[in-house]
Amino acid sequence: MASLKDIQRKIKSVKNTQKTTRAMKLVSSAKLKRTEELAKKSKVYANKLTELLNEIARKMAGENANGLDLPYFREVQNPKNVDIVFVTADKGLCGGFNAQTIKRVNNLRKEFVAKGTEVRLRAVGRKGIDYFRFNSVALNNEVIGLSSSPDFEKSSELISQIAQDYVDGNSDMIILVHNGYVNMITQEVRQSQVLPVDHSALSLDNISTSELEVEPDEDNALLEGLIKRYVEYTMYYALIDSLAAEHSARMQAMDAATNNAKEMVKTLSVKYNKARQEAITTELIEIISGMESMK
């Protein structure tokens, strides 16, 4: 049985851990409030950008037979090369947040490989990079620091390079995977096809048509510029969404750790009291036995 000093040492250690996890929960909670607000504003912008892209693309397609004759809309029935861009956290202690994203990426990778498709992984976030490095899986991009501190210029530079590979014909599809924010207690893995732009999304059925007029554009410069901005902001929004989900997951994980530490302190305190009572009882028995032997 552990000595009283050992049990006291464990109790002190657990209490110190409890203070740390409680502080981390408070920090994540404060960061979540800021990031959640940014995510909401970014989502509004992303939705409006998508609506604008949908409407312009539809109108240009109707007025110009070659309106959608751009590499961003080309369809490949059996893609030979696929780029999977995925976002994980740079830090741990956030429950299964990173594991869920990695699991989805692994499943996607296996599905494409089974069809004979070459898959190239583009990783954002230290945890995902460390996982695939450990499993000896090649990564075409390794970006650290962007998921913990989203930056539009850096994210645009990254996705623009990947999109250029697609335009040049080196890739047939770009898929983006990240763990997104739903609410303070829920996160969900989100998978989206960045390029080619999904034709099924080009519908105005659920969009209030505006009085937008699009002049003929033989070079499709307007549509191409809009698509580039759409691709760039899709990547940036994924980073913000992922960061909000990360703070939410860490807040939950630290709350659970704090509660577990509290329960462990209770268990150790009971154990300490029992050991102390046993020690006192043993001492009393020894004293009484000594007195009896002197009679």
Secondary structure, DSSP 4 states (H G I P E B T S, - for coil): ---HHHHHHHHHHHHHHHHHHHHHHHHHHHHHHHHHHHHHHHHHHHHHHHHHHHHHHHHHHHH-TTTT-SGGG---SS-SEEEEEEE--SS--STTHHHHHHHHHHHHHHHHHHTT-EEEEEEESHHHHHHHHHTT---SEEE-STTTS--HHHHHHHHHHHHHHHHTTS-SEEEEEEEEEEETTEEEEEEEEEESPPGGG---TTS----------TT-HHHHHHHHHHHHHHHHHHHHHHHHHHHHHHHHHHHHHHHHHHHHHHHHHHHHHHHHHHHHHHHHHHHHHHHHHH-
